[in-house]
Amino acid sequence: MTTQIGHRAVVLGAGMAGLLAARVLSEAYSQVIVVDHDHLPGAAEPRRCVPQGRHTHVLIERGQQILEELFPSFTDDLVGLGVPTLDNLRDVRWCLSGHRFPQPESGMTVVSASRPFLEGYVRARVSELAGVTIVDRCDAAGITTTPDRLRVTGVRVLRRADGSTEEILDADLVVDATGRGSRAPMWLADLGFGRPDEEKVHVGLGYATRIYRAPAPGLGDDRGIVIGPTPDSPRGGALQLLEGHRFLVTLMGMLGDYPPTDPDGFLDFATSLRIPDLAEVIRDAEPLAQARSFRFPASVRRRYERLSRFPAGFLVTGDGLCNFNPIYAQGMTVAALEARTLHRHLQRGTEPHARCFFRDVAKVIDVPWAMSVGGDLAFPEVMGHRSPKMRIGNAYIRRLHEAAVHDPVLATAFIRVAALVDRPERLMSPGTLLRVLRQNVWHPGRTAHPDAAGERIQVTDQC
């Protein structure tokens, strides 16, 4: 149990990062107020300020583990509410670097909920906590400070109702979890602290997603499909089972190769992918809604840990710190890791020190950022610095994907790293290197694809 640190904390933003921050703050502050610009629906409905929420949104294994810690019975509750579960390898058809993985049991069971449903569940659990209040349709107009500007003392807010006037919410701690559009850099610059450095990787990603009635035709016992884009074919797609006897199909294109949303164009785009599985599913599926699009121009990381000065009583978390290319499914899990880091600082019994917090969170972000940026820079058209280490790593990952076709151990090892359960160094261990070398010697240049019926490839461990 965390020691009581202060009277009131205010969290700006009621997305996943803000809700998880509120959860850990509730142990250290007698009152936690979460304010959000958007209307927060009572049901699991998409909301305007989370445009990506209508598309594939996966809580990978490491994130699920942390949410289970923060909300006991998390997984059982979602299963009881009708959310499908799946083994992240056995039940999913993975096609990466153009190679179809085998499907052994990985031991990583994840829940497959839509983003609105998952966020709605977490919001309900947080709202039940003693001392927590969630206020929607409320704009954060700025932060207030002491006369010397060295400490943040609250937030200026405007509730969007007739006759509302600006009011000040006093706070011992303010946490900005407003996401990619965070105005914290501007607020800090106005206070004389300067803006954090930004790193951007322009990927020109586009999504198109359509929801269908389950079961998915031709999926059999499988529960998902992932087809990753490659440098020579920057198109991909995914199928995700959802609660409510539905599934969605998201088509994706890198470098401005955006999938269309009209039915014929949507099907034609799916037909152009490396394997025919998604096209075969949607050709005979019953759509429940029109396809919706989403654009993601660039990944952005803000380097708050490099600022030499920072006001006390103010932190930033979530996408306002780092906004990842969503095809790697890291965002919600990194937000959970950041909340865990905040919790660790709160357990010291004193107000979190901003520079120490940002330094520790930067270490949390380093690994997934390196993984996603490395994957993006495998595309020659993506601008960015490619160190010799990154070039060697990308070449090695392609070899590992090729070798994994014939080696379930390699397939499992890669998926565990992608799910942030294991560190990337695991893929460079002597045993893994030997497996990659051996498979590439035994099966040089071979690529495994399913036949037209999308049958599962049966592969046994060759050691």
N, C-alpha and C positions, 0 to 999 in steps of 0.2 A: 504494500500500500504506500502511495506517495505522500510525503509530508505536505500539509497545507502551506502554500506559498503566498497566496494573495487572495483578495476578495473577488475581483472580476477580471475575466479574460474575454476579449471579443475576437471572434473569428470572422473574417470577411470571405464569404463564399461557402455554399452548402453543397458543393460537389464532393467527390470521394475524399480528396485531400483535406478539405475543410472539416468534413464529418469525422474523419479519423483523428485529426488534430483535436477536435472538440472532445472526442472520447478520452484521450489521454490527459487533456487539460482538466477534465471534470474531476480528476483525482487530486489536483493541486490547487484549484480555485473554487471557492464556494459558489460562484456564479459564472456560467459560461454562456455568452450570447452569440449565436451564429446568425449573421445577416446575409441575405442573398438578393441580388437584383431581380431574379426570375420569380415567376409564380411557381410554387412547389406543389405539384399535384398530389392528391391523396392516394391515387392509384398509380400503378406502374406505367406511366405515360411518358413519352419523349417530351423534353422541354426545350424551349427556344435557345437557351444559352448553352446547351450541350449538343451542338449539331452532329457530333460524331456518335451520339447516343443511339441513333437509328441504325447503326452499322455494326459489323462484327466487333465485339468487345469481350475479350477473354481475360478472366482473372487467372493468371498462371499459378502454378503450384506454390511457389514461395509466397505470393500474396495471399493465397487461401490459408496457408499455415498461420500467417500473422493475424488475419481476421479471425481465425479460430481462437487465437490467444486473446484477442481484444473482446470478442463476442462469443463466449462459450456456447456450444451447440450450434454454431453458425452453419456448418455443413448439414447437420441433421435437420435443422429448421428448413433450409432451402429444399432439401429432398422432400420433406413433408409437405412443402408448398407446391410440389409438382415440378421442381427444376430437374432436368436431366443431369446425370453424372456420367463421366466417361473416363476410361484410362487413356492418358494423353498420347499413348502410342498404339496400344492394342486396338483401340476403337476409332482411330483417326488415320485416314489415308494421307500420308505426307509425301509430297513431291518437291524436293529441294535441289537446286542446281540442276534441275532436269532429271533427277533420279528419284525413283519411287522407293520409299523405305519399306522394309519388312514391318510386321506388326506384332512383335512379341509383347507380353505383358510388362509394363514399365513400373508398376507399383505406384504411379502418380495419378491418383483419382482427383479430378477437378469437377466443379459444378459448372454447368453451361447455361447461365442465366443471361437474359438481355441486360444491357446497361441500365435502362430505367427500372427494371425489376430489382436488380442488385442494389442500386443506389437507394431505391425506395425502402428496401429492407433495412439497410444500414441506417438510413435517416430515422426510421421508426425506432430502432434500437437506441440510437443516440438521444432521441427526444424523450425516451423513458428514463434517462439518467437524472438523478437528483441535481437540481441546480442548473440544468441545461434548458435554454430557450432558443427556438429556431424562428427567425422572423423573415418572411419572404417579402417580395415587392418593396425592397428597401435599398436605396442607393447609398454607397459610401462616397461622400464628396471629398474626403481628405482626412488627414490625421492631425491631431492637436499635440502640442508639445509644451514643455516648460519654456520659460522666457529665454533661456540660453540655448534652446533647441537640442539639448543633449539627451532628452528623454521624451519618448512618446507617451502621452497621457490619456489618449482616447481617440475617438473617431467621430467625424461630423457625418451625420446620416440624414437622409430625407426619405420618409415613407411616402410611397406613391399613392396618396389618397387625397380626395378633395379637401382643400384647406390646410394641408400639411405644411409645416414649416420646418426648417432645418433644426436639428437638435444634436446635442453632443452626448455620446455614450462614453463616460469616463471608464478607464480601464487601467489595470496594472500591467497588462500585456495585450498587445494587438498582434494577431497572426493573419497575414495576407495569404489567402488561398483562392484568389480570384482567377487564377489560371493564366493562360497565354496573354490575355489582355491586361494583366496586372499593371496598375499605375504606380507601383512602388518605385520604379526607377525615376519617374518624374517627381514624385513626392520627395525622394531623397535629394535629388538635384536642387529642388526649390529650397531645401533646408541647408544646402551648402555641403552635403556629403559626397556629391558626385554620383554618377550613374555606374552601375556595374558593367564590366566588359561583357560583350555578347559574342558567342560563337554561333554561326549559322551554317547549316548545310542544306542547300536548296535541292529538293528532290522532285518537286512537281508531281506529287502523288494525287491521284483522283480515285474516288470510290463510287460505285453505284450498287445499291442494295435493294433487294426485293424480298418480301416475306411471303411464305407459302404455308399451306396446310400440311401437317405431318400425317402419315409418314412420308419420307422422301423416296420417290420411286427409284428402285435400283440400288438403294444404299445398303440393303441387307442388314446384317448385324452391326455394321459400322455406324458411328455416331458423329462423324465429322470428316471434312476434307480440307486440306491446305495445299495449295499449289503456289509456290513462291515464284516471283518474277526473277529473271536472270538477265545479265548484261546483254545477251543476244536475243532475249525475248522478254521485254520489260512489262509483261502482263502476268497477272496472277488472279487467284480467287480463293474463296473459302466458303464452306458450308458449316453452319453452327445450329445445332438443335436448341430450341428455346422452350421455356415454360409455356403452358397453354396449348400444347399439341401443335406447335408451329416450328418452322425452321426458316432461317434466312440464308440467302446466298449473296455474298459481297464479291463483286468483281473489282479489280484494282489495276491501275496502270501507272507506271512511273514515267517521269520525264515528259509530262504533258500528254501522254497517251491515255486520255481519259475514256473510261467506258461509257457508252450511251445509256440512256434510261428508257428509250422506247422498247417495246417487247422484242421486235425483230432484231434491232441493234444489240440488245442485251444478250440474246441467244447467240448471235453471230460472234460477239466478243468471247463468250464462254466457249464456243466451238473452236476458237483460235488458240486456246490454251494448250499446254504441253500434253496433258492427258484429257480424255473426253468426259471424265466423270461428272463434272458440274453441268456440262451441256446436256448430258443424258438425263440427269435428274430434273432440270428445270423444263426440259422439253415436254415432259408428261406431268409436271406438278401443277397443283391448283394455286394460283396466286391469290393472296388476300389483300394486296395493296399495290399501288403503282411503285415503280422503282424510284428511289431517292438518291441524290448525288451528294458528294462531299469532297471538298478540296483541301489539301494540306500542302502548302507551298514549301515549307522549310522546317527542319528541326532547329530549335533554339535553346541554347544553354546560357544562363546569366550567372556570371561569376561573382556572386556576392562575397565569397570568401576572400577575394582579392582586394576588397575595399579596405583602405587603411583606417577609416573612421566609420562608425555606425551608431545610430542612436540606441540607447537602452530601451527596453520595453517594446521592441518591434522585431518580428520575424517574418520570413517569407517561406512558403512551402508549396509543393505540388508543381503544376505546369508553369507557374510563375518563376520557378527555379530552373526547370528543364522540361521542355516539351519535345517528346520523342516521336520519331516516325512511327505511326500507329501499327504498321504491318508487323512490328516485332512484339506487340502486346505487352509492353513493359510499363506503361504509364500508371495504371492503378496499383501495380505491385511496388513500383518505386515510391509512390505516395504512401503506401503502407510501411515501407522501410523507413521513410522519413518520419512518419508518426512514431515508429518504434525508437528512432534516434531521439526525438523530442521527449519521449517517455523516459528514456535513460537519463537525459539531462534533468528532467523534473525530479527524478528520484534522488538527486543530490540534495534536495531540500531547499534550494535557492533558485531565484529567477534565472532562466536560461540566459547565458551570456551569448550575445548574437554572434560574435566572431568565432567563438568555440563551436556553437551550433552549426554555422555555415561551413566551418572547416570539416566537421564530422559528416555532415550531409554530403559535402563534395566527395568524400570517400565512398559514400553509398552510391552516388550517381556515376562515379568514374567507370565502373565495370559495365553497366548497361549502356552508358553513352558510348564507350569504346566499341561495344558489340554492334550497336545500331549504326554508328557512323562508319565503322569498318565495313559493314554490309552495304551501306549506301555507296561508299567510295569504291566498291567493286564495279560499279557502273562507270565507265570512262567519262561519260558526259557530266557526271556530278562533280562540281568544282570543290576542291579541298586538297589539303596537304596529305600526301601518301608517303608515309615513312617506309623505309625498307622493311621494318618489322610488320607493318600493316600489309604490304604487298605479299610478303612471305605467308602471313597468316591467312589472307584471302585465298591464295593458291592452295594452301594446305586444307582449308575448309572444303574447297571444291573436291579435293582428293578424298577427304573424309566422307563427304556425301556420296561419292561414287562407291567407296569401299563399303559404306553402310548398307548398300543394296543387298550385299551378300553376308552381312555380319550384324545380327540383332544386338550384339553387345555395343557396337559402335553407334547404332541407331539410338539405343537407350542413352548412351553417354551424351550424345549431342542434344537430345531432347531435355535431359536433366540440366544441362548448361543453359539452353534456351529458356527454360522455366525458372532460371535464377536459383535453382536448388544447389547446384555445384558451380564452382568458379571455373572460368575458361581454362585455367592452367591444367585442369583435369584432362582436357583434350590433348595436352602435350606431354602427358606422362609416358614413360618408356613403354609400358604395355600397350597404350593406345597407339602410339607411333608405330609400334611393331605390327599391330593389327592392320593399320592403314597401309603400311608398306606391303604386307603379305597379300592383302586383298587386291591391291593394285597390280601386284606381280601375277597373281593367279588369274585375275579377270581384267586385263588391260583394256581400257577403252570401251567396256561394255556398259550399257545403260539399260536399266530394267524399267519397262513400262507395262501397265496392265493391258490385257486385251480389250477389245471393244466393249465387252460386258463389264469391265471394271473389276475383274475377279481379283481377290487378294492373292498376293504372291506368298507362297509358303517357303520360308527359309529357316534352316536350322543352324544353331551355333556350330561352327566348324572346328572348335577347339575342345 
